[in-house]
Amino acid sequence: MKIEIINKSNNALPEYATEQSAGLDLRANIEGPIVIGSLERVLVPTGLHIALPNGYEAQVRPRSGLAYKKGITVLNAPGTIDADYRGDIGVILINMSNEEVTIQPAERIAQLIIAKYEQAEWIEVQELTETERGVGGFGSTGRG
């Protein structure tokens, strides 16, 4: 699949780290370091603008290393970039640690997954088909 991209940052285009990686690394497009306080959130620009084909979305997800080592995650994970959005891909980061964390220019801050989707058409009915589970939810299956 080929996707049109405009790169307004000083960073290289996003790349897959390995041949079988699902996500592309997104880098911070910032002039200088950003300090994120405990439980503070910031919107970090990437300088990237994309044109996805119809039927596809881009999902912004946390980087596991950043989450584990520094307590930084993507607040609205996964964030969705719709096929008709043409603005800068921004990443909402939140610091879940008890200490300040500094994000450096060009630091890998999130990963981007390209995913296919379908839009649903609602069919309003009076009853739904019955299943073994029924209306049980939130742990009702006894697993986990």
C-alpha positions in Angstrom: 0.0 0.0 0.0 1.3 3.5 -0.8 0.2 6.5 1.2 0.9 10.1 0.3 2.8 12.0 3.0 4.0 15.6 3.5 6.9 15.8 6.0 7.2 19.3 7.5 9.6 18.1 10.2 13.4 17.8 10.2 13.0 14.1 10.9 13.2 11.3 8.4 10.0 9.7 7.2 8.5 7.1 9.7 10.0 3.6 9.3 9.3 0.1 10.4 12.0 -1.0 12.9 12.0 -4.5 11.6 10.7 -6.4 8.6 7.7 -7.7 10.6 6.9 -4.6 12.7 3.3 -3.5 12.6 3.9 0.0 13.7 5.9 2.9 12.3 7.8 5.1 14.8 6.5 8.7 15.1 9.0 11.3 16.3 8.6 14.6 18.1 8.7 17.7 15.9 9.7 20.2 18.5 12.3 23.0 18.7 13.6 22.1 22.1 12.9 19.7 25.0 9.5 19.5 26.5 9.2 18.7 30.2 6.0 16.8 31.2 5.1 16.8 34.9 3.5 14.0 36.7 -0.1 13.4 35.4 0.4 16.3 32.9 -0.6 15.9 29.3 0.8 17.6 26.2 0.1 17.6 22.5 3.3 16.9 20.6 3.4 17.6 16.8 5.1 15.3 14.4 5.1 17.5 11.3 3.5 14.7 9.3 0.4 15.1 7.1 -1.0 12.0 5.3 -3.7 11.1 2.8 -5.1 7.7 3.7 -7.2 5.8 1.1 -10.9 5.4 1.8 -11.6 2.5 4.2 -8.3 3.0 6.2 -7.4 4.7 9.4 -4.1 5.4 11.1 -4.0 4.4 14.8 -1.6 6.3 17.1 -0.5 4.0 19.9 2.0 4.2 22.8 5.5 2.9 22.5 6.0 0.1 25.0 9.6 1.1 25.9 8.6 4.7 26.6 5.7 3.5 28.7 7.7 1.0 30.7 10.9 3.1 31.2 9.4 6.5 31.7 5.7 6.1 32.4 4.7 8.0 29.2 1.7 6.8 27.2 -0.7 8.1 24.6 -3.7 9.5 26.4 -6.4 8.6 23.9 -4.8 5.3 22.8 -5.4 4.3 20.2 -5.9 7.8 18.7 -7.6 7.6 15.3 -6.6 9.5 12.2 -9.5 9.4 9.7 -8.9 9.1 6.0 -10.2 12.6 5.3 -7.9 14.4 7.9 -5.0 16.3 6.3 -3.6 18.2 9.3 -0.5 17.6 11.4 -0.5 14.2 13.2 -0.4 15.3 16.9 0.3 12.9 19.7 -1.4 13.4 23.1 1.2 12.2 25.6 0.6 11.8 29.4 3.1 11.2 32.1 1.8 8.5 34.4 4.9 8.5 36.5 5.6 10.4 39.8 8.5 12.3 38.2 9.0 14.9 35.5 9.9 13.4 32.1 11.7 15.2 29.3 10.8 14.6 25.6 13.7 15.6 23.3 13.4 16.8 19.7 13.2 13.9 17.2 12.6 11.4 20.1 10.4 8.5 19.2 7.1 9.2 21.0 4.5 6.8 19.6 3.8 4.3 16.8 1.5 4.5 13.9 -0.5 1.5 12.7 -2.4 1.6 9.4 -5.6 -0.4 9.6 -8.6 -1.2 7.4 -12.1 -0.6 8.7 -15.7 -0.8 7.6 -18.5 1.5 8.3 -21.6 -0.1 9.9 -25.2 0.4 8.8 -27.6 0.2 11.8 -30.7 -2.0 11.5 -33.1 -1.1 14.3 -34.9 -4.2 15.7 -37.0 -4.9 18.8 -35.0 -8.0 19.9 -31.6 -9.4 19.4 -30.7 -13.1 18.9 -30.0 -15.0 22.1 -26.6 -16.3 23.0 -25.2 -18.4 25.9 -23.6 -15.2 27.4 -26.6 -13.0 27.0 -26.4 -9.7 28.8 -23.6 -10.8 31.1 -20.6 -8.4 31.0 -17.6 -7.2 33.0 -16.3 -10.5 34.2 -19.5 -12.5 33.9 -17.8 -15.3 32.0 -15.7 -16.2 35.1 -12.4 -15.9 33.1 -9.6 -13.6 34.1 
